[in-house]
Amino acid sequence: MVAENMEQNHLLEVQDLEVRFHASDGIVNAVNGVTFHIDDGETLAVVGESGSGKSVTSLAIMGLVPNPPGVVANGGILFRGKDRAERDLLTLSRAELRRVRGNDIAMVFQEPISSLSPVYTIGDQIAEAIILHQHKTRREALRLAAAMLARLGIPEPQKRLRNYPHQISGGMAQRVMIAMALSCRPSLLIADEPTTALDVTIQAQLLELIAELQREIGMAVLFITHDLGVAAQVADRILVMYAGRVVEVGSVQQIFREPRMPYTMGLLRSVPRLVTDDAPLGHLDAIPGEMPNPQNLPRGCSFFPRCAYAVKGRCDAAVPELDEVSAGHEVRCVRWREIASEGEAS
């Protein structure tokens, strides 16, 4: 395990994290040496294709990697909670982790219906965390739960508290999960695709609520998404993952205006753009090929088989290190300087 003292302004530091899953036909390398940090009050958006390791990284932070078959093989996850005490989450006991989860760190899961218990009412499930962490009575907890549902735009919140998960829609279940996560005003919110099941009006309402709570309590957000438009809207910095590794990280402006990793460039080119009279419909680019098998990653850069800029003998020689492009901007590509020069020349 790796664990070094964290920077003073960092709320969370993930250091060289490795997560493996032992399957019947081999070892799945889900997360391979991931390192990043989140500052107090900051929003870090994590983007990448399905299978890139985004959700597994978040589960490792929460201590929810199923074991077996999963195991955190290496790394450190340093965190400062509301008491500002530094702790490595990977060394905590189950009881200590339960005190952190829901109170200091909360998570909105990708599939809300499967994350809610079918045998308890919505009100009881939201109130449970409030009673446990904020030491409120059941009546006070239900009042706070109803207030949070109302803030999320759910009509008749008192009535909804008496519903069971099967009695509500998928979009409403998503908002219930968000209410559960925000009810204890955590220091860090991990939001795994939180807007997937929501229409654009409720999505905008949710994003505004998260921003509002950030202003109120200084909450930081780890925002996992496939939607680059949402990432650009909510994030301070963007982290791009591919095949279990960080391949580029930088501010929103650096990633959108000066992407240096060919994979990041491909993601940006594949985003549909609004058609106007001045900008007619053009060809929508797609990244060729598929994500590599995590049980058998390519030698060298994992993006090598799909990359239009790849050079055999260089890109497949060894896994590139993250290289600094500019302050706060890093990229994992041995040819990024040459690619940038070619782009400027054209």
C-alpha positions as CSV (number, residue, x, y, z in Angstrom):
1,M,0.0,0.0,0.0
2,V,1.1,3.6,-0.7
3,A,0.1,6.4,1.6
4,E,1.9,9.7,2.0
5,N,0.8,12.9,3.8
6,M,-1.7,14.9,1.8
7,E,-1.4,18.5,0.7
8,Q,-3.0,21.0,3.1
9,N,-5.7,22.2,0.7
10,H,-6.7,18.7,-0.6
11,L,-9.9,17.1,0.7
12,L,-9.2,13.8,-1.0
13,E,-6.0,12.2,-2.4
14,V,-6.1,9.0,-4.4
15,Q,-2.6,7.6,-4.6
16,D,-1.5,4.9,-7.1
17,L,-4.8,3.0,-6.7
18,E,-5.0,-0.5,-8.2
19,V,-8.1,-2.6,-8.1
20,R,-8.3,-6.2,-9.4
21,F,-11.2,-8.7,-9.8
22,H,-10.4,-12.4,-9.7
23,A,-12.6,-14.0,-12.3
24,S,-12.9,-17.7,-13.2
25,D,-10.9,-17.1,-16.4
26,G,-8.3,-14.7,-15.1
27,I,-7.6,-11.4,-13.4
28,V,-9.5,-8.3,-14.5
29,N,-7.3,-5.2,-14.2
30,A,-10.0,-2.6,-13.5
31,V,-8.0,0.3,-12.1
32,N,-4.3,0.6,-12.8
33,G,-2.3,3.1,-10.8
34,V,-4.8,5.9,-10.6
35,T,-3.7,9.1,-8.8
36,F,-5.7,12.4,-8.4
37,H,-6.9,14.8,-5.8
38,I,-9.9,16.9,-5.1
39,D,-9.7,20.3,-3.2
40,D,-12.3,21.6,-0.7
41,G,-15.3,22.9,-2.6
42,E,-14.0,21.7,-6.0
43,T,-15.9,19.8,-8.7
44,L,-13.8,17.2,-10.5
45,A,-15.6,15.5,-13.4
46,V,-14.4,12.1,-14.4
47,V,-15.1,11.1,-18.0
48,G,-14.4,8.1,-20.2
49,E,-16.1,5.2,-22.0
50,S,-17.9,2.4,-20.1
51,G,-15.2,0.1,-18.7
52,S,-12.6,2.8,-18.2
53,G,-12.6,2.3,-14.4
54,K,-14.6,5.4,-13.3
55,S,-17.2,3.6,-11.2
56,V,-14.8,1.1,-9.7
57,T,-12.6,4.0,-8.5
58,S,-15.5,5.6,-6.8
59,L,-16.5,2.3,-5.1
60,A,-12.9,1.9,-3.8
61,I,-13.2,5.4,-2.3
62,M,-16.4,4.3,-0.5
63,G,-15.0,1.0,0.6
64,L,-17.6,-0.8,-1.5
65,V,-15.5,-3.0,-3.8
66,P,-17.1,-6.4,-3.4
67,N,-14.5,-8.8,-1.9
68,P,-14.5,-11.5,-3.2
69,P,-14.0,-11.2,-6.2
70,G,-12.6,-7.6,-6.0
71,V,-9.5,-6.5,-4.1
72,V,-7.7,-3.2,-3.7
73,A,-4.2,-4.4,-4.6
74,N,-2.3,-1.2,-4.0
75,G,-2.6,2.5,-3.2
76,G,-3.8,4.9,-0.6
77,I,-7.0,7.0,-0.3
78,L,-6.3,9.9,2.0
79,F,-9.3,12.0,3.2
80,R,-10.0,14.9,5.5
81,G,-13.6,14.8,6.9
82,K,-15.6,17.4,8.8
83,D,-13.2,17.1,11.7
84,R,-10.3,17.9,9.3
85,A,-8.4,14.8,10.6
86,E,-6.4,13.0,7.9
87,R,-7.2,9.3,7.5
88,D,-6.4,6.6,4.9
89,L,-9.8,5.1,4.0
90,L,-8.2,1.8,3.0
91,T,-6.9,1.2,6.6
92,L,-10.2,1.9,8.4
93,S,-12.3,-0.8,10.0
94,R,-15.9,-1.5,8.8
95,A,-17.3,0.4,11.8
96,E,-15.0,3.4,11.1
97,L,-16.0,3.4,7.4
98,R,-19.7,3.4,8.3
99,R,-19.1,6.6,10.3
100,V,-17.5,8.2,7.3
101,R,-20.0,7.0,4.6
102,G,-23.2,9.0,4.4
103,N,-21.8,11.7,6.8
104,D,-18.5,12.8,5.4
105,I,-18.7,11.1,2.0
106,A,-22.0,10.4,0.3
107,M,-22.6,8.7,-3.1
108,V,-25.3,8.7,-5.7
109,F,-25.2,5.4,-7.4
110,Q,-25.7,4.7,-11.1
111,E,-28.8,2.5,-10.8
112,P,-31.1,4.1,-8.2
113,I,-33.9,1.4,-8.1
114,S,-31.4,-1.4,-7.4
115,S,-29.8,0.7,-4.7
116,L,-33.0,1.3,-2.7
117,S,-34.4,-1.4,-0.4
118,P,-37.8,-2.7,-1.6
119,V,-39.1,-3.4,1.9
120,Y,-38.6,0.1,3.5
121,T,-40.4,3.3,2.7
122,I,-38.7,6.2,1.0
123,G,-39.0,8.2,4.2
124,D,-37.4,5.5,6.4
125,Q,-34.4,5.1,4.0
126,I,-33.7,8.9,3.8
127,A,-34.2,9.3,7.6
128,E,-31.9,6.4,8.5
129,A,-28.7,8.3,7.7
130,I,-30.0,11.5,9.3
131,I,-30.8,9.7,12.6
132,L,-27.5,7.9,12.6
133,H,-25.2,10.7,11.7
134,Q,-27.0,13.8,12.9
135,H,-28.6,12.2,16.0
136,K,-32.1,13.5,15.2
137,T,-35.3,12.0,16.3
138,R,-37.4,10.1,13.7
139,R,-39.9,12.9,13.5
140,E,-37.1,15.5,12.9
141,A,-35.4,13.2,10.4
142,L,-38.6,12.8,8.4
143,R,-39.2,16.6,8.4
144,L,-35.6,17.1,7.0
145,A,-36.2,14.3,4.4
146,A,-39.4,16.0,3.2
147,A,-37.6,19.3,2.9
148,M,-34.9,17.8,0.8
149,L,-37.4,16.1,-1.5
150,A,-39.1,19.4,-1.9
151,R,-35.8,21.1,-2.8
152,L,-35.4,18.4,-5.5
153,G,-38.7,19.3,-7.1
154,I,-40.7,16.2,-5.9
155,P,-44.4,17.1,-5.6
156,E,-46.2,16.2,-2.4
157,P,-43.0,15.2,-0.5
158,Q,-44.8,14.2,2.7
159,K,-46.9,11.7,0.6
160,R,-43.8,10.4,-1.2
161,L,-42.1,9.6,2.2
162,R,-44.8,6.9,2.6
163,N,-44.1,5.3,-0.8
164,Y,-42.0,2.2,-1.5
165,P,-39.4,2.2,-4.3
166,H,-41.7,0.2,-6.6
167,Q,-44.3,2.9,-6.4
168,I,-42.2,5.7,-7.9
169,S,-40.6,6.3,-11.4
170,G,-37.0,5.8,-12.2
171,G,-36.4,9.5,-12.4
172,M,-38.0,10.1,-9.0
173,A,-35.9,7.2,-7.6
174,Q,-32.8,9.0,-8.8
175,R,-33.9,12.1,-7.0
176,V,-34.6,10.1,-3.8
177,M,-31.0,8.7,-4.0
178,I,-29.7,12.3,-4.3
179,A,-31.8,13.4,-1.3
180,M,-30.3,10.5,0.7
181,A,-26.8,11.6,-0.3
182,L,-27.3,15.3,0.4
183,S,-29.3,14.9,3.6
184,C,-26.3,15.0,5.9
185,R,-24.5,17.8,4.0
186,P,-21.3,15.7,3.3
187,S,-17.9,17.2,2.7
188,L,-17.6,15.1,-0.5
189,L,-20.4,14.0,-2.8
190,I,-19.6,11.2,-5.3
191,A,-22.2,11.4,-8.1
192,D,-22.0,8.4,-10.5
193,E,-24.0,9.4,-13.6
194,P,-26.6,11.3,-11.5
195,T,-28.5,12.9,-14.4
196,T,-29.0,9.8,-16.6
197,A,-32.6,9.1,-15.8
198,L,-33.7,12.7,-15.5
199,D,-35.3,15.0,-18.1
200,V,-33.5,18.2,-18.9
201,T,-35.6,20.4,-16.6
202,I,-35.0,18.2,-13.6
203,Q,-31.4,17.8,-14.6
204,A,-30.9,21.5,-14.5
205,Q,-32.6,21.7,-11.2
206,L,-30.4,19.0,-9.7
207,L,-27.2,20.6,-11.0
208,E,-28.2,24.0,-9.5
209,L,-29.0,22.3,-6.2
210,I,-25.6,20.7,-6.1
211,A,-24.0,24.1,-6.9
212,E,-26.1,25.8,-4.2
213,L,-25.0,23.3,-1.5
214,Q,-21.4,23.7,-2.6
215,R,-21.8,27.4,-1.9
216,E,-23.5,26.8,1.4
217,I,-21.3,24.2,3.0
218,G,-18.1,24.1,0.8
219,M,-19.0,20.5,-0.4
220,A,-16.6,19.0,-3.0
221,V,-18.0,16.8,-5.8
222,L,-16.6,13.9,-7.8
223,F,-18.9,13.9,-10.8
224,I,-18.7,10.8,-13.0
225,T,-20.4,11.2,-16.4
226,H,-20.4,10.3,-20.1
227,D,-21.9,13.7,-20.9
228,L,-19.1,16.1,-21.8
229,G,-21.6,18.9,-22.0
230,V,-22.6,18.4,-18.3
231,A,-18.9,18.0,-17.4
232,A,-18.1,21.4,-19.0
233,Q,-21.1,23.0,-17.1
234,V,-20.3,21.7,-13.6
235,A,-16.6,21.0,-13.4
236,D,-13.6,23.0,-12.3
237,R,-11.3,20.3,-13.6
238,I,-11.7,17.2,-15.8
239,L,-10.0,13.9,-15.4
240,V,-10.1,11.6,-18.5
241,M,-9.8,7.8,-17.9
242,Y,-9.1,5.0,-20.3
243,A,-8.6,1.3,-19.6
244,G,-8.2,1.9,-15.8
245,R,-5.7,4.7,-16.1
246,V,-5.8,8.5,-16.0
247,V,-4.8,9.6,-19.5
248,E,-5.3,13.4,-19.2
249,V,-6.3,15.8,-16.4
250,G,-6.6,19.6,-16.5
251,S,-9.0,22.5,-16.1
252,V,-12.2,22.7,-18.2
253,Q,-10.5,25.2,-20.5
254,Q,-7.3,23.1,-20.9
255,I,-9.2,20.0,-21.7
256,F,-11.8,21.5,-24.1
257,R,-9.5,24.1,-25.8
258,E,-6.1,22.3,-25.7
259,P,-6.6,18.6,-25.5
260,R,-3.3,16.7,-25.8
261,M,-4.2,13.0,-25.5
262,P,-5.6,11.5,-28.8
263,Y,-8.3,9.8,-26.8
264,T,-9.5,13.1,-25.3
265,M,-9.5,14.6,-28.8
266,G,-11.6,11.6,-30.0
267,L,-14.1,12.1,-27.2
268,L,-14.5,15.8,-28.0
269,R,-14.9,15.1,-31.8
270,S,-17.6,12.5,-31.1
271,V,-19.9,15.0,-29.4
272,P,-22.9,16.1,-31.6
273,R,-23.1,19.8,-32.3
274,L,-26.0,22.1,-32.8
275,V,-26.9,22.6,-36.5
276,T,-27.5,26.2,-37.6
277,D,-27.7,28.0,-41.0
278,D,-24.1,29.1,-40.4
279,A,-22.9,25.7,-39.3
280,P,-24.5,22.9,-41.4
281,L,-24.6,19.3,-40.4
282,G,-21.2,17.7,-40.7
283,H,-19.6,14.3,-40.3
284,L,-19.8,13.0,-36.7
285,D,-16.5,11.3,-35.9
286,A,-16.3,8.2,-33.8
287,I,-13.3,6.5,-32.1
288,P,-12.6,3.3,-34.1
289,G,-12.4,-0.1,-32.3
290,E,-13.4,-1.0,-28.8
291,M,-12.0,-0.7,-25.3
292,P,-9.3,-3.3,-24.7
293,N,-10.0,-6.4,-22.6
294,P,-8.9,-5.5,-19.1
295,Q,-7.7,-9.1,-18.6
296,N,-5.3,-8.6,-21.5
297,L,-4.3,-5.0,-21.9
298,P,-2.1,-4.1,-24.8
299,R,1.6,-3.5,-24.2
300,G,2.5,0.1,-23.8
301,C,-0.2,2.7,-24.2
302,S,-3.6,1.0,-23.9
303,F,-5.0,3.3,-26.5
304,F,-2.4,2.3,-29.1
305,P,-4.6,-0.1,-31.1
306,R,-7.2,2.6,-31.7
307,C,-5.0,5.7,-32.1
308,A,-4.5,7.4,-35.4
309,Y,-1.3,9.0,-34.2
310,A,0.3,5.7,-32.9
311,V,3.9,4.8,-33.9
312,K,4.8,1.2,-33.6
313,G,8.0,0.7,-31.5
314,R,7.3,3.9,-29.5
315,C,3.7,3.9,-28.3
316,D,3.7,0.1,-27.6
317,A,7.1,0.0,-25.9
318,A,6.0,0.9,-22.4
319,V,3.2,2.5,-20.5
320,P,3.7,6.3,-20.8
321,E,4.1,8.3,-17.6
322,L,1.9,11.3,-17.0
323,D,3.7,14.3,-18.5
324,E,3.2,17.9,-17.6
325,V,1.8,20.1,-20.4
326,S,1.4,23.2,-18.3
327,A,0.5,24.1,-14.7
328,G,-2.3,21.7,-13.7
329,H,-2.4,20.0,-17.1
330,E,-1.0,16.5,-17.5
331,V,-1.2,13.9,-20.3
332,R,-0.2,10.3,-20.8
333,C,1.2,10.2,-24.3
334,V,4.7,10.0,-25.6
335,R,3.9,11.9,-28.8
336,W,1.8,14.7,-27.5
337,R,4.4,17.4,-28.3
338,E,4.6,16.2,-31.9
339,I,0.8,15.9,-32.3
340,A,0.4,19.4,-30.9
341,S,3.0,20.8,-33.4
342,E,1.3,19.0,-36.3
343,G,-2.0,20.5,-35.3
344,E,-0.6,24.0,-35.1
345,A,1.1,23.6,-38.5
346,S,-2.1,22.5,-40.1
